[in-house]
Amino acid sequence: MGFAQKKSGGKRIRIITDFLIGAHALEKADRFLTRDRGFYQSYFQELHILSP
């Protein structure tokens, strides 16, 4: 999985796959489905994000 698990009360650590997934979606897709809307919106403003 590309997402690091957040420990109770701890800071979530971003790993390279999060950025690779976002960059790939930005270049190859017209929209992106994720539950982590805040992260992808802050780093990939041009990406059209769908959130369930």
Sequence and secondary structure as in RCSB ss.txt:
>XXXX:A:sequence
MGFAQKKSGGKRIRIITDFLIGAHALEKADRFLTRDRGFYQSYFQELHILSP
>XXXX:A:secstr
       TT      HHHHHHHHHHHHH S EE S HHHHHHH TTS EE  
